[in-house]
Amino acid sequence: MDYFFDQHFHVMHISHPNLISFLASLDTGIPELITSGALSPGYILTAKNRKGPVLLNRLTNTLTTFEQSIGQTLVMMEDDLRGVFTSHEEGAPRPELPYIREGKMHMRGRTYDKMAMCPLLMDFSSSLVRKETLYYPTPSEQKILDYVKDSLEGFSYYHSQRPDGLFEFFPFLGINPPVHSLDFIKELLSTYIATGNKQFYGIKFYPPLGYDPWPSDEIERQKVLYIYEFCSQNNIPIMTHCDDQGFRGIPAKEAWKYTAPSAYKPVLARFPLLRIDFAHYGWQYTPLQKNPITVISSLTSKVPDSTWFYEITELMQLYPNIYADISFSGANPDFYLQLVNYLNSLEEEKRRVILSRSLFGTDFSVNLMKVESYTSYYRMFEQSPLSDDEVHAMVSVNPLRFMHIGQE
């Protein structure tokens, strides 16, 4: 069985995010948005989608996926790759033939029997939020349980509608340790990920919601230690958000501290075999976060200018199970050029390690703010300067190893 992986994407309903938590994180209002880089021209407001009609269409497209059920969105994603929909955006990347045709997935001359879909559930659960400026206290919510229920129902709906469909699901369970008790975390793991009842295949961490990879507080430390031990003993992969943007539940500077790859150094010192994917390849959009020397070097050599990118590639050389995916970052064609330029500057062994730890992912439906469609993202990847063998490694060989599938 030949699998093609989308290692990183999201499907959710508008009821799943915690908008109150996000608004509570913007303590300083507009200045916080500006300094955080959320308004950076490299993030959402690119030269193309700053134009009124394009931005409105992108926003509407994105919201469409939040207004329908998870199952309906999954069917829509497969229909997109089957060529069901028509492009209406001038210059949008489109393949000559649909990616899914004749019962197979096609990419760069290779065919794949199944698509291994790895939806990432974010744990939007929250503790009681009290702010002096608010009249009512916001509620404490265990949002992850409803999200799990809706996701499992969505997978069942897809299979009922597409009994011969190409999608197989390998979901990741979001856990935000600070808002749960250790007993609740143990119950989540035993119910959904334990080997005997495996409905989820990995764990999703999202530091900007308040998760510290190595907290100083003893009670909080015990929670994360339990999760790391569980993952180590059961070969469970971890994916952690790793760019300086996205949904937040805490102020930007605190989120950056927890999100930085270096925050995992004490974790890896204790658990060196942990399997961790640093999402988005550590891309940074705000100049405040970048090393000036790295920025200058990127201008002359056309290589990545994000400090976190280099922290990740260094961790890859030190630990055998550190990976990174190209989700969302790959919506910018320059990303692929910079990645290839960097790889070509390395000695062969370092280059080989990084290529063997790189994963394809889309960040659908968040990526719809930067591309017209799910298909468009695939086409940008297909048109990248990566070789055919490198593309195949990122969509099949590497994710099978990362997920520990077929290696038991």
Secondary structure, 3 states (H helix, E strand, C coil): CCEEEEEEECCCCCCCCCHHHHHHHCCCCHHHHHHHCCCCCCCCCCCCCCCHHHHHHHHHHHHHHHCCCHHHHHHHHHHHHCCCCCCCCCCCCCCCCCCEECCEEEECCEEECEEEEEEECCCCCECCECCCCCCCCECCECHHHHHHHHHHHHHHHHHHHCCCCCEEECCEEECCHHHCCHHHHHHHHHHHCCHHHCCCCEEEECHHHCCCCCCCCHHHHHHHHHHHHHHHHHCCCEEECCCCCCCCCCCHHHHHHHHCHHHHHHHHHHCCCCCEEEHHHHCCCCHHHCCHHHHHHHHHHCCCCCHHHHHHHHHHHHCCCEEEECCCHHHCHHHHHHHHHHHHCCCHHHHHHHHCCEECCCCCCHHHHCCCCHHHHHHHHHCCCCCHHHHHHHHHHHHHHHHCCCCC
